[in-house]
Amino acid sequence: MRCQFCVDVHSQKAIAHGASKQEIAEAIAVAMFIAAGSQISWTNVYGKNIYDSIFEEKEPEKPEEKKGCCGE
């Protein structure tokens, strides 16, 4: 993570061992999620943990009622 040289080296080794571009992209995505998780787990926004903000239960938004053909 956070090392372009490492990504290049490991990607080339993976290709040499038969990994597809899709598999490499998936591995990079997993690394990104792990990196993000390690950063936001301790982050508080306005005194509230970011995970609580992301995963809190929210009421579904109600569609706006239209009035007539032009919204009047």
N, C-alpha and C positions, 0 to 999 in steps of 0.2 A: 504494500500500500504506500502511496505517495512517492513512488520511485519509478520513473519512466524506464530506466535501464532494466530494473527487475522485471517489469511487465514485458518488455521486449525479449529478454532472455528466456523467461518462463514460457512466453507464447511460442517462441521458436522451438523450444524443447518439446512443448506439447504437440506442435505441428509435426515435428520429427517422429513423435511416438503415435501419430495417427489421429490426433484431435481435430475436429472440424472447427471452422470459424465460429459456428453457432455455439459449440461447447466452450470455446475460449471466451466468447462474449458473455456466456452465462457465468463462467467462473469470475470474470471481472465484475459482473453485476453483484454476485454474492459478496465479493470483497468490498464493494461499495456500500452495500447494506450493513455489513459488519462494521465498517469504519463509521458509518453514520450512527449506528446504534451505540457505539462506544462513546460517541460525542454527545448525543442528545439525552442519554440516560440521566445525566446529572444537571442538565440545563433546565433552569427555571425561567419561565416567562411570567412576569408580573406575580411572582410568588407561587406559581403553579408549575408542577413538573410537566414538561412538554408531552410526555406519553399520556398524561391525564387529559391534556387538551386534544390530542389526536384521537384517542379512543373513547372519549366520553360519549355517553348516549345523547343524541340530539333528536329533537322532534323533527319529523319530516316536514319540509317546506310545503305549504299549501299553494296550489296554483292560483294565479290571479284570476278573478272573475272578469270576463269580458262583458262589456255593455254595448250591445249592438254590433254592427259589422265593422265599425271603425274604432272600436274601443271607447266610444262616447257614452 
